[in-house]
Amino acid sequence: MEIRSATDDDWPRIWPFFARIVADGETYAYPPDLTQETARPWWMERSPARTLVAVDGEVVLGSAKCGPNRPGRGSHVSTASFMVDPDHGGRGVGRALGEHVLAWAKAQGYRSMQFNAVVESNAAAVRLWRSLGFEIVGTVPEAFDSARHGLVGLHVMYRPL
C-alpha cells in the first residue's frame, strides 16, 4: 500500500465509495443528494489542506483529507476526515492513513489534531482513534441522525502532536 497526495484523476475512483459511505447514513452528515461533481469540493481539499489516497497499484483503497481545523487564530490545530472503501476494510488502511496524517500534521507545525464529529456509534473509528492517542473531550448529544440507530452523539476527539 502506498499513500500519496490525491490528484484530480483520483476523484472518479474515490467517488464510488464516497457515495456508498454517505448513502449508508452511519458516519458522515454530508447532504444525501450529492452528485459526483457537487461532492468533489466537499472532499478534494485545496491548499493549505490536502487530500490523500491509499492505493494498491491503481486501486484506491481509501482516502483522507487534512488541514487546519479553523482559519486564523485556530489554524495551529489540524483536523482530518477518512474514508476507507468498504470492499477493502480490515486491511489496516484506516490506521495507515491515520498515522500518515498525524505525521504530516506534526511536520507541518500543527500543535494538535481535533476531530469535530466522530459518530459515537461508529465503534471501529472510535477504537482506532483512541489507539492512536486521541481522547474524547466532549460529546454533542443526539447531533447525528444515524440511519440504523436514530439520534446518536458526535464525539469531539483531540490529540496533541
Phi, psi and omega in degrees: 000136176241140174247128182213168175296139178286147174248168176302329179290343179281334185306315179299340177267340174278319187310314183302317180280330173303309182298319180295317181292316178297316181296330179298331174072025183245343188225341182230141181263023177296152176303136184287345184262020179295143172257175179302321181280323180285338178281332185311309182291342176290333186244322185275089185289152175247162182305138017273358176277175177207158175243139182241158169230146169257122185235152170236098188067238180265357183271125175275117182273330183187175183210157176217153171232144185209156179166197180292141178289323180218158176281174172057238186289355175254005187283358176276353177255129180265167174215167179201158174225151187223143170221131175245131177305122181305334178288349181237019178292159177080009181253006180083015182295314180299316179297315180298317177296317179299314179297319179297314181295319178298316179295319179298313182299317178297316180296332179278354177094008175294148181269337182199173174231138180231129170260125187275340190204074175266116183297124186297334178278356176273074187301322181296317180293315180299317179297315180298310183295323176297320181293339177263015172096006178278149173237152175278119181259353177178160177225128176271111184297141173051033183273350181232133179262089181291137179298328182259329188252356184076211183286121179229166181279160172246122177278141164262122182242147190218146174210128173289153177251000000 
